[in-house]
């Protein structure tokens, strides 16, 4: 669903910030 895609994008974004 759309909400799942948004949630997945938020998770990957958080990981990108953590890696930095």
N, CA, C, O and CB atoms as a CASP TS submission, in Angstrom:
PFRMAT TS
TARGET T0000
AUTHOR 0000-0000-0000
METHOD Language model
MODEL 1
PARENT N/A
ATOM      1  N   UNK     1       0.839  -1.204   0.000  1.00  0.00           N
ATOM      2  CA  UNK     1       0.000   0.000   0.000  1.00  0.00           C
ATOM      3  C   UNK     1       0.875   1.255   0.000  1.00  0.00           C
ATOM      4  O   UNK     1       2.091   1.175   0.173  1.00  0.00           O
ATOM      5  CB  UNK     1      -0.950   0.006   1.227  1.00  0.00           C
ATOM      6  N   UNK     2       0.252   2.390  -0.193  1.00  0.00           N
ATOM      7  CA  UNK     2       1.013   3.650  -0.245  1.00  0.00           C
ATOM      8  C   UNK     2       1.649   3.955   1.102  1.00  0.00           C
ATOM      9  O   UNK     2       2.800   4.386   1.170  1.00  0.00           O
ATOM     10  CB  UNK     2       0.105   4.817  -0.672  1.00  0.00           C
ATOM     11  N   UNK     3       0.887   3.729   2.185  1.00  0.00           N
ATOM     12  CA  UNK     3       1.439   4.009   3.527  1.00  0.00           C
ATOM     13  C   UNK     3       2.670   3.161   3.791  1.00  0.00           C
ATOM     14  O   UNK     3       3.627   3.622   4.414  1.00  0.00           O
ATOM     15  CB  UNK     3       0.379   3.749   4.621  1.00  0.00           C
ATOM     16  N   UNK     4       2.647   1.916   3.317  1.00  0.00           N
ATOM     17  CA  UNK     4       3.804   1.031   3.527  1.00  0.00           C
ATOM     18  C   UNK     4       5.024   1.569   2.785  1.00  0.00           C
ATOM     19  O   UNK     4       6.141   1.531   3.302  1.00  0.00           O
ATOM     20  CB  UNK     4       3.484  -0.412   3.056  1.00  0.00           C
ATOM     21  N   UNK     5       4.803   2.068   1.573  1.00  0.00           N
ATOM     22  CA  UNK     5       5.932   2.617   0.798  1.00  0.00           C
ATOM     23  C   UNK     5       6.508   3.839   1.506  1.00  0.00           C
ATOM     24  O   UNK     5       7.726   4.001   1.582  1.00  0.00           O
ATOM     25  CB  UNK     5       5.483   2.995  -0.644  1.00  0.00           C
ATOM     26  N   UNK     6       5.624   4.704   2.027  1.00  0.00           N
ATOM     27  CA  UNK     6       6.093   5.913   2.727  1.00  0.00           C
ATOM     28  C   UNK     6       6.877   5.501   3.974  1.00  0.00           C
ATOM     29  O   UNK     6       7.930   6.065   4.271  1.00  0.00           O
ATOM     30  CB  UNK     6       4.887   6.844   3.116  1.00  0.00           C
ATOM     31  N   UNK     7       6.354   4.516   4.695  1.00  0.00           N
ATOM     32  CA  UNK     7       7.027   4.075   5.917  1.00  0.00           C
ATOM     33  C   UNK     7       8.394   3.484   5.581  1.00  0.00           C
ATOM     34  O   UNK     7       9.368   3.707   6.299  1.00  0.00           O
ATOM     35  CB  UNK     7       6.162   3.038   6.674  1.00  0.00           C
ATOM     36  N   UNK     8       8.458   2.728   4.484  1.00  0.00           N
ATOM     37  CA  UNK     8       9.735   2.123   4.077  1.00  0.00           C
ATOM     38  C   UNK     8      10.730   3.225   3.710  1.00  0.00           C
ATOM     39  O   UNK     8      11.913   3.138   4.038  1.00  0.00           O
ATOM     40  CB  UNK     8       9.533   1.146   2.873  1.00  0.00           C
ATOM     41  N   UNK     9      10.242   4.260   3.029  1.00  0.00           N
ATOM     42  CA  UNK     9      11.131   5.355   2.626  1.00  0.00           C
ATOM     43  C   UNK     9      11.633   6.084   3.874  1.00  0.00           C
ATOM     44  O   UNK     9      12.791   6.499   3.923  1.00  0.00           O
ATOM     45  CB  UNK     9      10.396   6.347   1.665  1.00  0.00           C
ATOM     46  N   UNK    10      10.774   6.242   4.877  1.00  0.00           N
ATOM     47  CA  UNK    10      11.189   6.904   6.120  1.00  0.00           C
ATOM     48  C   UNK    10      12.289   6.081   6.790  1.00  0.00           C
ATOM     49  O   UNK    10      13.267   6.631   7.295  1.00  0.00           O
ATOM     50  CB  UNK    10       9.975   7.089   7.087  1.00  0.00           C
ATOM     51  N   UNK    11      12.117   4.755   6.789  1.00  0.00           N
ATOM     52  CA  UNK    11      13.116   3.883   7.421  1.00  0.00           C
ATOM     53  C   UNK    11      14.449   3.998   6.700  1.00  0.00           C
ATOM     54  O   UNK    11      15.485   4.152   7.348  1.00  0.00           O
ATOM     55  CB  UNK    11      12.638   2.415   7.424  1.00  0.00           C
ATOM     56  N   UNK    12      14.446   3.928   5.367  1.00  0.00           N
ATOM     57  CA  UNK    12      15.706   4.020   4.630  1.00  0.00           C
ATOM     58  C   UNK    12      16.334   5.395   4.840  1.00  0.00           C
ATOM     59  O   UNK    12      17.557   5.513   4.919  1.00  0.00           O
ATOM     60  CB  UNK    12      15.480   3.753   3.121  1.00  0.00           C
ATOM     61  N   UNK    13      15.503   6.435   4.930  1.00  0.00           N
ATOM     62  CA  UNK    13      16.021   7.784   5.161  1.00  0.00           C
ATOM     63  C   UNK    13      16.703   7.867   6.513  1.00  0.00           C
ATOM     64  O   UNK    13      17.772   8.463   6.646  1.00  0.00           O
ATOM     65  CB  UNK    13      14.895   8.822   5.073  1.00  0.00           C
ATOM     66  N   UNK    14      16.066   7.254   7.535  1.00  0.00           N
ATOM     67  CA  UNK    14      16.654   7.268   8.880  1.00  0.00           C
ATOM     68  C   UNK    14      17.998   6.543   8.863  1.00  0.00           C
ATOM     69  O   UNK    14      18.959   6.995   9.485  1.00  0.00           O
ATOM     70  CB  UNK    14      15.694   6.609   9.913  1.00  0.00           C
ATOM     71  N   UNK    15      18.063   5.419   8.150  1.00  0.00           N
ATOM     72  CA  UNK    15      19.320   4.655   8.085  1.00  0.00           C
ATOM     73  C   UNK    15      20.399   5.487   7.408  1.00  0.00           C
ATOM     74  O   UNK    15      21.558   5.463   7.823  1.00  0.00           O
ATOM     75  CB  UNK    15      19.116   3.317   7.325  1.00  0.00           C
ATOM     76  N   UNK    16      20.020   6.229   6.358  1.00  0.00           N
ATOM     77  CA  UNK    16      20.998   7.066   5.655  1.00  0.00           C
ATOM     78  C   UNK    16      21.558   8.115   6.607  1.00  0.00           C
ATOM     79  O   UNK    16      22.755   8.402   6.584  1.00  0.00           O
ATOM     80  CB  UNK    16      20.357   7.747   4.415  1.00  0.00           C
ATOM     81  N   UNK    17      20.697   8.688   7.443  1.00  0.00           N
ATOM     82  CA  UNK    17      21.147   9.709   8.397  1.00  0.00           C
ATOM     83  C   UNK    17      22.061   9.065   9.439  1.00  0.00           C
ATOM     84  O   UNK    17      23.070   9.648   9.835  1.00  0.00           O
ATOM     85  CB  UNK    17      19.929  10.403   9.089  1.00  0.00           C
ATOM     86  N   UNK    18      21.702   7.865   9.876  1.00  0.00           N
ATOM     87  CA  UNK    18      22.520   7.186  10.893  1.00  0.00           C
ATOM     88  C   UNK    18      23.897   6.852  10.323  1.00  0.00           C
ATOM     89  O   UNK    18      24.905   6.968  11.020  1.00  0.00           O
ATOM     90  CB  UNK    18      21.816   5.892  11.394  1.00  0.00           C
ATOM     91  N   UNK    19      23.937   6.435   9.048  1.00  0.00           N
ATOM     92  CA  UNK    19      25.221   6.091   8.433  1.00  0.00           C
ATOM     93  C   UNK    19      26.113   7.316   8.336  1.00  0.00           C
ATOM     94  O   UNK    19      27.336   7.200   8.412  1.00  0.00           O
ATOM     95  CB  UNK    19      25.008   5.481   7.042  1.00  0.00           C
ATOM     96  N   UNK    20      25.512   8.494   8.169  1.00  0.00           N
ATOM     97  CA  UNK    20      26.307   9.724   8.107  1.00  0.00           C
ATOM     98  C   UNK    20      26.766  10.061   9.518  1.00  0.00           C
ATOM     99  O   UNK    20      27.455  11.061   9.720  1.00  0.00           O
ATOM    100  CB  UNK    20      25.487  10.910   7.483  1.00  0.00           C
TER
END
